[in-house]
Amino acid sequence: LLLLKSTDNADVEWCKEVKGNMYDMVVEGFQLLSRWTARIWEQCAWKFSRPCKDVIPVESQENSASFSDYEKVVRYNYNAEERKTLVELVSYIKNIGSMMQQCDTLVADALWETIHAEVQDFVQNTLATMLRTTFRKKKDLSRILSDMRTLSADWMANTSKSETELQLQHGGEESKGNFFFPRPVAPTAAQVHCLQFLIYEVVSGGNLRKPGGLFGNSGSEIPVNDMKQLETFFYKLSFFLHILDYSATVTTLTDLGFLWFREFYLESSRVIQFPIECSLPWMLVDYVLESHNSGLLESVLMPFDIYNDSAQQALIVLKQRFLYDEIEAEVDHCFDIFVSKLCETIFTYYKSWAASELLDPSFLFALDNGERFSVQPMRFTTLLKMTRVKLLGRTINLRSLIAERMNKVFRENLEFLFDRFESQDLCAIVELEKLLDILRNAHDLLSKDVSIDSFTLMLSEMQENISLVSFSSRLASQIWSEMQNDFLPNFILCNTTQRFIRSSKIPLSSVQKPSVPYAKPNFYCGTQDLNLAHQSFARLHSGFFGIPHMFSIVRLLGSRSLPWLIRALLDHISSKITTLEPMITGLQEALPKSIGLLPFDGGVSGCMRLVKEHLNWGTKSELKSEVLRGIKEIGSILYWMGLLDIVLREVDTSHFMQTAPWLGLLPGADGQVLFSQDAGDSPIVSLFKSATAAIVSSPGCPNPTSFNTLSKQAEAADLLYKANLNTGSVLEYALAFTSAALDKYCSKWSAIPKTGFVDITTSKDFYRIYSGLQIGYLEESSQASSTIHELLGDSVAWGGCTIIYLLGQQLHFELFDFSYQVLNVAEVETASTIQTHRNPPFVQGWEGLIESMKKARRLNNHVFSMLKARCPLEDKTACAIKQSGAPLHRIKFENTISAFETLPQKGA
């Protein structure tokens, strides 16, 4: 049709054929709409006449005796297949009706021309033939036919022909009929009704009870062919009326408002209104959302058009405002529920999609039924693009509503994840990172279709970390609180596996935690199957704390909050040392005035008896336990710093490998980093400078200032990344901090001998206290029923040996430690018994203790070797901190003075 309108002098017959086909298509569309609407009417009437007898309650709380008649004919009378079919049929009707309504102005001229041609052909040709043949001698009927021609004939359609052609047509070609040009001038409704009436008069002859029907041939003087022509045109005229009133016809055929009205049942049930679940339009919408049928999702808004039809009927036809008010109230309620359910469905789909993508491919490959973890595609794109939804005369921006709701749901999900982590221990940090990765991936997938807030912004809001001067995020505070209250007191170190595990015995300090919050599966991974799959991975890391957990902490906290956590842990070391000082003093006072070397004469038994006599700390058992727990916490923090240092070095290495080519860095022959340019710009600066120069020199450059700014930003980035190349070691800094904290008590814990020689018998330095604590701890742990090792672990060795090393007492400890002396005695006894071929009487019964001492010595040697490598003591000041608060040359990175305000100062 558009081609015809844009073409001049097109062939008349071809135009007539095209427009005739369009007319036939419109008639077929009206017939389809009429047939489909009639079927919905029939089904609705059938359901109303046959209520559901055996009602199955949807919810267990419902009582079958309380069901109303309307619920039995609507709510429980449609099964799932019928609801699906009804949704599809309503979609057919509304979609085709909408398309036909949009084509109103496009097809109007074609329809009018076709109707004009049909009427003129019948009036000017068919009736003319009838007047010359059948009705020539019947004056009454001839007069009626002549009136029909006078009433409807458009003689002006022939004015385009010349007079000569008209004379030739009337003279020699009269039998072929008149030729006229089609015009887009349709007959009026009065003309159509008059033509129908006149045909009725011609056919019936005034007999209202004609046998055989109106067009029956019994007793009629009209020939069969003429009767058929009159009958055909008579029924065409009835279609003409509907086609001429095109918009009203489409509206009438697509009107499904009758599906909502239920006034009869309101009266019979004596209620003001039925529950929303009984409304048939909402039942269809709810079925589409609950069925997760991707083919029906695009039709989810179609049942809402039933409300538009019923509201139009209430106002225009019934003229009842109270009906419209009821419809409006229900629509408001339904649409709110619809948006909420739709957003939940969308969120669940994208969350499941993200979780499915993040599953380990090897895990899926090993499964026989791995397809159950895949997500079937659903087409939300059309719904997410809708900005103009017509509902009761209002235009609703569905896309905006979905975006607002999604922003809220993502924030609620983040809040739930943090609440869940706060109700668990520190081992759940890996699960938290995994769930945050799934949520971030779902956000990335959804952001392609909907404009929602950035994930970084939402995460900062939920962590209360938006301010530029806020370094203590909610997650960092929770990690520190968890370490202080649960991790450090209740977790023990296994040095062999480099893991912290929870003590199997009763916790030393019970921790009150909130209960795990409940949430739907879509707040985890989307579906139950995906939840189980990801939980199986989370359980692998739930029983310990190690390198994977440290990676998660580094990635989650980032460079903004991690320094705050490190600072809090170092301050905890300082406070622990301060707390231990009076306890150590109490143990020093309980030592005897003189403790000599253990003699070899009495063997292991004699040595242990002598140690017990010297270390008479029986009344100080609680004090001993407190000191051991304090040393254990210090050791746990230092080992935790060691794990953090390993992770940060790996992260820094990966960052260096990514930035080195852009900064122009090359490896030197001795492993040093060299710059590829001599006092020149780095590759990234050169690239941006050359690009800026090329663009600015172009005459068509719209804004040179912005490109110059870009070049300056490249120089700033170059300086920033080069300044961060020589990053320091967190462990070395922690050791320097601990050394500075110990300087306060150096005079008490590491006294200078008065004679200038090594004090063997009267020394009460820290190494002697720790030696006594260690041998008592080892003796107790060697007993079968002892739980001391399961309460302390290997952290005691890390804490005690680190303090001994930083105080410069390593050699003293290795020379005069009680357990080392006992091991020496045991080795001598074993060697002597082997030479004399006798059983070792002195060692029998002490095998468990000897083995524990050997393990402790191996662990101590490992700790000392690590400390020598990371914090050498050739120059004691290498581990100290200046009065200004800045670390000395062992610390690679610079720090502001304000960061060290609470540092223990040397000589303070």
CORDACOR-V446650 format. One record per helix or strand of 2 or more residues. SS is the DSSP state (helix for helix, strand for strand). FROM is the first residue (numbers start at 1). LEN is the number of residues. Records with the same first field share a line. If there is no record, write none. Layout:
SS->FROM-LEN + FROM-LEN
//
This chain:
helix->2-4 + 12-38 + 64-3 + 69-7 + 80-23 + 104-29 + 139-14 + 155-4 + 163-10 + 174-3 + 189-16 + 224-21 + 246-8 + 257-3 + 263-7 + 276-3 + 280-12 + 294-4 + 304-14 + 321-37 + 361-6 + 370-4 + 381-4 + 398-25 + 426-22 + 455-8 + 474-17 + 521-3 + 528-12 + 547-44 + 603-12 + 618-46 + 683-15 + 704-20 + 730-20 + 766-16 + 788-5 + 795-12 + 810-7 + 818-19 + 847-24 + 876-4 + 897-4
strand->389-3 + 394-3 + 491-4 + 499-4 + 544-2 + 665-3 + 673-3
//
